[in-house]
Amino acid sequence: MTPHPKRKTSKGRRDRRRAHDALSRPHLIACPTCKQPRPPHQVCLNCGTYRGREVVEIEEDES
C-alpha cells in the first residue's frame, strides 16, 4: 500500500511552501580593468585579470 494524503493541500499552503523556490539573479561586479560584468572573487573571462594582475592569458579571435 502506498501512502495517500488525507486532505487536499490548499493552494495557499502549496504556494507558501513554494515562496522560497524563486531563482535569484547572479551578483555581478564591474571588472576594474575592462569594466565588463563578472562574478566577484573570480578571474575576469574577458581580460583574464584578477586583483590587478593578469592570471589567464586570453587569445584574441581573428574572425
Residue frames relative to the residue before (quaternion, step in Angstrom):
aa qw qx qy qz dx dy dz
M 1.0000 0.0000 0.0000 0.0000 0.00 0.00 0.00
T 0.2642 -0.7561 0.5792 0.1518 3.50 -0.97 0.86
P 0.5041 -0.6608 0.4545 0.3203 3.60 -0.99 0.71
H 0.1239 -0.7750 0.6179 0.0481 3.54 -1.10 0.80
P 0.5342 -0.6176 0.4532 0.3573 3.58 -1.07 0.61
K 0.4652 -0.6875 0.4857 0.2739 3.56 -1.05 0.80
R 0.7913 0.1397 -0.0526 0.5929 3.56 1.08 -0.76
K 0.5503 -0.5913 0.4720 0.3532 3.57 -1.21 0.53
T 0.4024 -0.6884 0.5449 0.2592 3.57 -0.96 0.87
S 0.4062 -0.7345 0.4886 0.2383 3.57 -0.70 1.08
K 0.6348 -0.5457 0.3865 0.3871 3.54 -1.24 0.47
G 0.6331 0.5441 -0.3293 0.4412 3.56 1.03 -0.73
R 0.6694 0.4840 -0.2994 0.4775 3.57 0.92 -0.90
R 0.6377 0.5284 -0.3177 0.4618 3.57 0.99 -0.85
D 0.7057 0.4650 -0.2717 0.4604 3.59 0.86 -0.94
R 0.6198 0.5235 -0.3504 0.4680 3.59 1.07 -0.64
R 0.6287 0.5273 -0.3346 0.4634 3.59 1.03 -0.70
R 0.7240 0.4300 -0.2359 0.4851 3.58 1.05 -0.77
A 0.3947 0.7579 -0.4572 0.2466 3.61 1.24 0.02
H 0.7351 0.4151 -0.2292 0.4846 3.60 1.09 -0.62
D 0.5318 0.6713 -0.3840 0.3450 3.60 1.25 0.07
A 0.4786 0.6876 -0.4408 0.3223 3.62 1.23 -0.15
L 0.4526 -0.6751 0.5133 0.2755 3.56 -1.10 0.71
S 0.2865 -0.7413 0.5788 0.1826 3.57 -1.05 0.72
R 0.5445 -0.6171 0.4556 0.3393 3.54 -1.16 0.63
P 0.5135 -0.6402 0.4536 0.3475 3.64 -0.99 0.68
H 0.4264 -0.6921 0.5246 0.2529 3.56 -1.01 0.87
L 0.0086 -0.8044 0.5924 -0.0437 3.59 -0.69 1.10
I 0.1495 -0.7490 0.6371 0.1036 3.53 -1.24 0.60
A 0.5276 -0.6116 0.4778 0.3454 3.59 -1.25 0.33
C 0.4566 -0.6637 0.5208 0.2824 3.57 -0.93 0.94
P 0.4452 -0.7125 0.4614 0.2850 3.64 -0.75 0.92
T 0.6614 0.5109 -0.3134 0.4508 3.61 1.14 -0.45
C 0.8397 0.1595 -0.0489 0.5168 3.58 0.65 -1.11
K 0.4231 -0.7495 0.4203 0.2874 3.61 1.35 0.00
Q 0.4623 0.6529 -0.4682 0.3752 3.63 1.19 0.39
P 0.5241 -0.6325 0.4474 0.3537 3.64 -1.03 0.60
R 0.0695 0.7735 -0.6247 0.0815 3.53 -1.06 0.87
P 0.5632 -0.5781 0.4460 0.3870 3.62 -1.17 0.43
P 0.5352 -0.6277 0.4439 0.3499 3.61 -1.04 0.62
H 0.8297 0.2031 -0.1856 0.4856 3.57 -1.21 0.66
Q 0.6381 0.4685 -0.3573 0.4956 3.60 1.06 0.69
V 0.5917 -0.5653 0.4412 0.3683 3.54 -1.24 0.52
C 0.4594 -0.6606 0.5179 0.2904 3.58 -1.01 0.81
L 0.3667 -0.7526 0.5075 0.2039 3.58 -0.74 1.07
N 0.6178 0.5601 -0.3483 0.4282 3.59 1.20 -0.36
C 0.8265 0.1704 -0.0743 0.5314 3.60 0.81 -0.97
G 0.4543 -0.7306 0.4221 0.2856 3.63 1.22 -0.19
T 0.5442 0.6208 -0.4064 0.3916 3.60 1.18 0.39
Y 0.0194 -0.7566 0.6528 0.0328 3.52 -1.31 0.48
R 0.8461 -0.0368 -0.0467 0.5297 3.56 -0.77 1.13
G 0.7505 -0.4360 0.2084 0.4508 3.55 0.92 0.98
R 0.6937 0.4236 -0.2820 0.5097 3.60 1.23 -0.02
E 0.4524 -0.6548 0.5232 0.3048 3.57 -1.13 0.64
V 0.1465 -0.8183 0.5550 0.0305 3.54 -0.54 1.22
V 0.7782 0.1692 -0.0647 0.6013 3.56 1.04 -0.87
E 0.3446 -0.7247 0.5572 0.2135 3.54 -0.92 0.93
I 0.2030 -0.7888 0.5751 0.0758 3.57 -0.70 1.16
E 0.2917 -0.7517 0.5687 0.1626 3.56 -0.85 1.05
E 0.3915 -0.7102 0.5385 0.2288 3.57 -0.98 0.86
D 0.3541 -0.7189 0.5577 0.2164 3.60 -0.95 0.91
E 0.1709 -0.7781 0.5987 0.0836 3.56 -0.89 0.96
S 0.3479 0.7378 -0.5087 0.2753 3.57 0.37 1.23
